[in-house]
Amino acid sequence: MAYKITDDCIACGACTDSCPMGAIVEGGPGYMITADCIDCGACTDSCPMGAIVEG
């Protein structure tokens, strides 16, 4: 996976709506990206906290 969600995530859910694969799910204190991710990067633009980064 090319993207990860950092601890800056506030669990607002904006990224889940932007993911065409439904690869972002609730997990732990925030959200996590599953193996269904196709590395399209749509989620990075939707995150108001900039919590989704390449890595």
N, C-alpha and C positions, 0 to 999 in steps of 0.2 A: 504494500500500500504506500502510495506517495504522500498521503495526507494524514495528519493526526490532529486530534482535538486536545488543546492544552488546558491547564488548570484555570485559564482565564474564562472558560465557558461558564455562562450564567444560566444555562439550561432554559433558554427562551424558546427554543424549538424552531427558530427561523431556518436553520440548516436542513431540518427534516423535510420542510416543504420544498426546498430547492433541489433536493437530490432526486435525479431521474430514476435511480435504481432502488430507492428506499433503503439505502445502505447505512443510514444513520439512525441509531436507536438509543433509548435511554439506557444508561449503565453507570452505576456508581453515583457520584454527586452531579454528574452532567450527562453528556452524550458520548457515544463512541461510534467509530466507523467500523463496519463489518467487512468481511472478506468479499462481499458483493460489490464493493467499490470498484468503479472502472477508471478512477483517477481523472475524471473530467474537470474537477475544480469548481464546479458550480456552487458548491457549499461555501467556498472561501469568500465570495462576493456577498453572500447573504448574511454572514455573521457580523453583528454590530460591534462585537468585542474584538474582532480579529483573532479569535481563538483557534481557528483552523489554519494550520500551517503545513508546508511541505516538510516531509521528514521521514 
